[in-house]
């Protein structure tokens, strides 16, 4: 660009000077400083995330640059807690009332039956860090739950919240029968986890109407060799006040058929149906006798 001055020839301006003059001209025309104009490509955009039902995410502050390296190093650490002995009415909102006030909850979820939608009696809470989860575990475990007369039963989650293999009827699960009425998920898990490091979870089956234990449950293992050992080593050992009856988990049968197959070994479907009928008659007779 050339600019003429009185008494002198045209002055050639370099590109940098041209840009400076153009910028100054823009400042004179704009009612607001140019610094207030943020280019679209520089705006931070967060992609939309769809969360499933019964899953409550909590907004987290953007990490500072000095924190990003620490978070990358600890991303593989377990930051989730297992919460057991949940009553049928305890949902995500209830868990939020228990832990949300800490400001360190990332997400929480109550596990529900896929067919009925009813609570399975346990759930998971994920925290911003392992240290935060450990603090909750130490301070809350054994303490009283709000609005109840029962204590918190907390433990480290042995699988992620998105792990769909949490079904207790997997190939690495065992059936545990003859359980005492006071046996909970946590107690059953602790009974096996104290001997086998690959135990990933335990579930006691409760009646949806009465809330009472049906007297059996399942224990899931991460290692099949430990599962096989447990079937022989734990059979007849006590959990609470009664010896356990260990068998193979057969999830494709109904729960009643599965229980019958453990108590009355049958070799055909017809025999199983007969055994179910006999069991129903026994239950009916006990019910009438107790009235």
N, C-alpha and C positions, 0 to 999 in steps of 0.2 A: 504494500500500500504506500502511495506517495502522498505527501502533504506539503503544500506550498506555504512559504512564509514571505512577508514583504521584504523586498530587496535581496532575496536569496532564491536559489533554484529549488526545485522540489526535493524534499527530504524523504529518503527511503526508510521505512520503519520495518523492523524485523517482526517475525510472526508473534513473538512473545509480547511485544508492545501492542500489536493489534488486538490480541486477546484481552490485555489489560484494559484497553479503551472500550472494547465491547462490553466487558463485565461492568465497568463503571457506568456505561450508558444504561445497562439493564437495571442497575441499582436506583438510578434516578427515576425510572419509569415504574418500578414496582412499589406498592404501598407497604409491603412487608419485606424484611430482609430476605435475601436469597437463601440464607442458611435455613430458613423455615421450610423450604421446598425440598422434600425428600424424594429422590428418584424412586420409581416403582420397583426397579430391580434391586434396590438396596433395602427394601422393607422385608423384615423377617416374617415369613409366613409359616404357620403351623398347619400341617395336613389334617383334614378331618379324620377323626378316629371313631369307629363304631364300636361301642361296648355292648356286650351281651346283657340280657336281662339279669337282674340281681347282681350286678357288678358295678361298684361305685368307685370311680377314679377320683383322686384328689389332685387339684392343680399344685404343681411343685414350682418353686422359684427357679429361674434360669441359673444354672451353675456358673460361678465365676471361673475365669480361665485357669486360675491356680487350683481349682477343685476338679477340673475335668480329668486330669491325669489320675488323681486319687480315685475318682469314680470308675474310670476305666479299669484300674487295677483291682477294684473290689466288685466288679460286675458279676463275677462268677461266685461270689460268696452267697450263702443262704441268708436271705433277709426276711423270710416268711415264717410265721408261727402257725401251728395247728391248734385249733380251739375245739375241745371236745365237750361232751355232756350238754349240748345245746338242747333246750326244750323246743317243742314244736312251734312255739310262737316267736322264737328268737330269730330275727331275720337280719339283713344287712344294716338296717337302721338301728337295731339294738346293738350290734357290734360297733357301729359308729359312735353310739352314746358311750360305749365302754372305752374306746381307744382314740376316737377322732379328736378329742380335746388336746392330745399330745402334739398335734400338728406335724406328726412324723409318719402318718399313714399314707401309703401309696394306693393301695386297693384292698378290698376285702370281699369275701364271697362265702355264702352258706351253700353247702353241697345239697342238692335236692335229687329226689328220685326222678328218673327220666320219664317214667310212666305216670306217676301220680302228682308230681310236682311238690310233694311234701318233703320237709327237711329230713336229711339222713342223720341229723344229730351232731354234725361237726362242720367246721368251716376253716377258712384260712385268712390270715391278715398279713399283708406285705408292708414292710416299713422302708424308709428311705435308706437305711443302712443296717448292717448286721449289729452294730453297736446299739442302735435304737431298739431293734428287736430283742437283743439280749437284756437290755434294761427293763423292758416290759416283762420279759419272761421271769426275771428275778424279782421284780416288784409286785407283779400281779398273781403269779401262779400260787394257788392255795388261798388267795384272798377271796372275799365274798363278792359275788356278782351283783350288780345293781338290780334292785327290785325282786330279788330272790333270796332264798335261804341256803343256796348251794355255793360251793367254791369254784373258782376258775380252775380249769384243767388245761394247761398249756404245755406245748412241747414244740421242738423244732420241726418244721414241715420237712418231710423227707422226699417230697417231689414238688415241682413248681405248680402254681395255681392253674396254669393252662394245660397241665398234663392230663390227658383224657384217659390214661391208663389207671386212673384211680379206682376203677371198677373193681370191687372186691372179688369178682368172679373170674379173674384172669387165670392164666395157666400156672402162675407162680403163687397161687393162693391155696390155703388149706381150710377145711371145715373144722370148727371147734364147737362141740356140743356139750350138753350137761353143765352149762354155765350157771353159777349161782345168780340169784336175782339182783345182787348188788354189783355185779361185774359191769364196768363201763368200758367205753372204747379205749380210754387212756390206760386203765388197769390191764386190759387184755393186751394192748400193745406193749406196755412195760414188761409184762410177764415173758413175752417172747423176745423183745429187743434186748433184754438183759443177757440173753444167751446167744442171740444171732444178730450180727451187725447189719445184715442186709434187709431187716424188717422195714417195710415202707409204710405200713399202716395197718389198722385193725378196725373192725366194725362189728358191734353187737347189734343184732336185729331186734327192734322194738315194735310192739303192736301200735299201729297208728292211732287206734281209738283209745286205748287205755294208757298208753305211754309206758307200759311195763315190758321188761325184757322177755323175749320168747325163748330164752335159754340156749341160744346158739349164736354163732357169729363167724367171722372170717378173718384170717390174717394173711397179708400179702407180703411176699418176699421179692427181693431183687435178684437173688441167686437161687437157682433151682436145686443145687446140691444142699443148701441149708434148709430149703423147704422139705426135701426128702428126709434129712436128718431129724427135723422137728417132728415129722409125722411119727417117728418111732421113739424119739427121746422124750417128747412132751406128753405122749399118750399116757394117761393115768396120773399125771402130776397135778398138783392142786393149783387152782386159780381162785383166790378167796377161800371159800369153805368147802368146795367140791372138786373132785378129780375131773379132769377134762377128758373128753372123748374126741380123738383126732381122726379125721378122715379126709378123703379127696374132695375138693370143691368141684361141684358140678353145676355151674350157673345156668345151663340151658333148661334144667328142670324147674318146676315151681318150688317155692321154698318148702312147702309141705312135703312134696315128693322127695326133695333133697334130704330133709330131716329124717324121713322114713327110711331112705336108702342107707343112712348111717346107722340107725338104730336096728332096723330089720333088713339085713342084706338080702336083696332080691335079684333074681337073674333075668327077669323079663318085665316088660311094661305092664302086662296083665297082673303080675304079682305085686308090682308097685301100687297099682290101683286098689287091689285087695287090702294091702297093708295100710293105705291111706284111709280106707273105709273103717278098718279095725281101729286105727288111731283116733278117728273121729268119734267112734263109739266110746272109746276109753275116756276121751276128753268130756264127752257129754255125760257119762256116768259120774265123773268126778265133779262136774258142775252141779248136777242134781243133788249129789250127796252133800255138797257144801251149802246148799240152800236150806 
